[in-house]
Amino acid sequence: MHSSTVALAEQFDDLDQQHEASSLGMWVFLATEIMFFGGLFTAYILFRNFYLPGFEAGSRLLNVRIGAINTAILLCSSLTMALAVRAAQMAKKGVLITFLLLTLLLGVTFVAIKLGLEWRHDYLEGFAPGVHWTFNGPDWRHIELFFVFYFFLTGIHALHMVIGVGILTVLIILAARGRFSSPERYNAVEVAGLYWHFVDIVWIFLYPLLYLIGGRY
Amino acid sequence: MAGHVVPKKLYILVFAALIVFTALTTGVAFIDLGKWNTVAALAIAVCKGSLVALFFMHLRWSSGLMRIVLLAAFMWFAILVSLTLADEFTRQWTPVPSSWQAQIQQNIR
């Protein structure tokens, strides 16, 4: 049996078509994800218009330094993911596992900083709507609403990160077992990469919308 | 066949640009530009997102099929945002008929 026939599922004419089909599947899923996050973004934009002073005050209560550091961590993880896909394209097993592990580590760091440092801080300061809210200054109801959006948007984003970490774990196990020993089998890594980069793009928009446009001057 | 293998140098260049953009958008937020703060923040975010999609997600080398899917998603998102905001911004254009006032008062109570 020719080696390429092993990597090729029988419903496809050739590997190019198979590659195109798997990428298209992920892009269609990502389109539904844009709709999913899009609803929350639209609601955020609308309510920000309703209660601008409160939302700007809420935005200034977030720690911009932690936000910037987390942005950098996520961008690093995207680079290592891109390099992992590259390693899979060339069937370099050791390099692939190294970069997948690095991506996983950076992803876990992001979630740890987000939940363990930021959320914990917000909770202790009394900025957790419905759970622990102690702030009674001006516009406090609108600031509370800002924090509802903040927790939902960053929470759903963090959930996507956790799912991404799960996908990476599976890929690392598969890679260790030699699943990607031929360049023809890199599709799974490519598609996981698309997902990971998409979650990165969501954060690229969340960072300015939540942390920056309230004005820091 | 393993798709288009992108040079390592290009990935690192794109990553450097992303970090520079992050520093830029963070810096701009500390300068008072009025409404332009929001415009700058979103413009930079669009640039960063495009860099990730084009290079990290290989859209630059993908077939038109993938681009159409992405374009369609953004079209739908644009419809969602623009129609919602169109409603919000034009609500004050016509006065509330005086005959409705009693009804409104009742509802508020």
Chai-1 contact restraints between the chains, C-beta under 6 A:
chainA,res_idxA,chainB,res_idxB,connection_type,confidence,min_distance_angstrom,max_distance_angstrom,comment,restraint_id
A,L15,B,M1,contact,1.0,0.0,6.0,A-B,restraint_1
A,D16,B,M1,contact,1.0,0.0,6.0,A-B,restraint_2
A,L24,B,L65,contact,1.0,0.0,6.0,A-B,restraint_3
A,W27,B,M66,contact,1.0,0.0,6.0,A-B,restraint_4
A,W27,B,V69,contact,1.0,0.0,6.0,A-B,restraint_5
A,V28,B,V69,contact,1.0,0.0,6.0,A-B,restraint_6
A,A31,B,V69,contact,1.0,0.0,6.0,A-B,restraint_7
A,A31,B,A73,contact,1.0,0.0,6.0,A-B,restraint_8
A,I34,B,A73,contact,1.0,0.0,6.0,A-B,restraint_9
A,I34,B,F77,contact,1.0,0.0,6.0,A-B,restraint_10
A,G38,B,F77,contact,1.0,0.0,6.0,A-B,restraint_11
A,G38,B,L80,contact,1.0,0.0,6.0,A-B,restraint_12
A,T42,B,L80,contact,1.0,0.0,6.0,A-B,restraint_13
A,T42,B,V81,contact,1.0,0.0,6.0,A-B,restraint_14
A,T42,B,T84,contact,1.0,0.0,6.0,A-B,restraint_15
A,A68,B,T26,contact,1.0,0.0,6.0,A-B,restraint_16
A,T71,B,T22,contact,1.0,0.0,6.0,A-B,restraint_17
A,L75,B,L18,contact,1.0,0.0,6.0,A-B,restraint_18
A,S78,B,F56,contact,1.0,0.0,6.0,A-B,restraint_19
A,L79,B,F15,contact,1.0,0.0,6.0,A-B,restraint_20
A,A82,B,Y11,contact,1.0,0.0,6.0,A-B,restraint_21
A,A82,B,F56,contact,1.0,0.0,6.0,A-B,restraint_22
A,Q89,B,A2,contact,1.0,0.0,6.0,A-B,restraint_23
A,Q89,B,V5,contact,1.0,0.0,6.0,A-B,restraint_24
A,P183,B,A2,contact,1.0,0.0,6.0,A-B,restraint_25
A,Y186,B,A2,contact,1.0,0.0,6.0,A-B,restraint_26
A,L194,B,M57,contact,1.0,0.0,6.0,A-B,restraint_27
A,H197,B,V52,contact,1.0,0.0,6.0,A-B,restraint_28
A,H197,B,F56,contact,1.0,0.0,6.0,A-B,restraint_29
A,H197,B,M57,contact,1.0,0.0,6.0,A-B,restraint_30
A,D200,B,V52,contact,1.0,0.0,6.0,A-B,restraint_31
A,I201,B,G49,contact,1.0,0.0,6.0,A-B,restraint_32
A,I201,B,V52,contact,1.0,0.0,6.0,A-B,restraint_33
A,I204,B,A45,contact,1.0,0.0,6.0,A-B,restraint_34
A,I204,B,K48,contact,1.0,0.0,6.0,A-B,restraint_35
A,I204,B,G49,contact,1.0,0.0,6.0,A-B,restraint_36
A,F205,B,A45,contact,1.0,0.0,6.0,A-B,restraint_37
A,P208,B,T25,contact,1.0,0.0,6.0,A-B,restraint_38
A,P208,B,A41,contact,1.0,0.0,6.0,A-B,restraint_39
A,P208,B,A45,contact,1.0,0.0,6.0,A-B,restraint_40
A,L212,B,A29,contact,1.0,0.0,6.0,A-B,restraint_41
A,L212,B,A41,contact,1.0,0.0,6.0,A-B,restraint_42
A,I213,B,T38,contact,1.0,0.0,6.0,A-B,restraint_43
A,I213,B,A41,contact,1.0,0.0,6.0,A-B,restraint_44
A,R216,B,A29,contact,1.0,0.0,6.0,A-B,restraint_45
A,R216,B,F30,contact,1.0,0.0,6.0,A-B,restraint_46
A,Y217,B,F30,contact,1.0,0.0,6.0,A-B,restraint_47
A,Y217,B,D32,contact,1.0,0.0,6.0,A-B,restraint_48
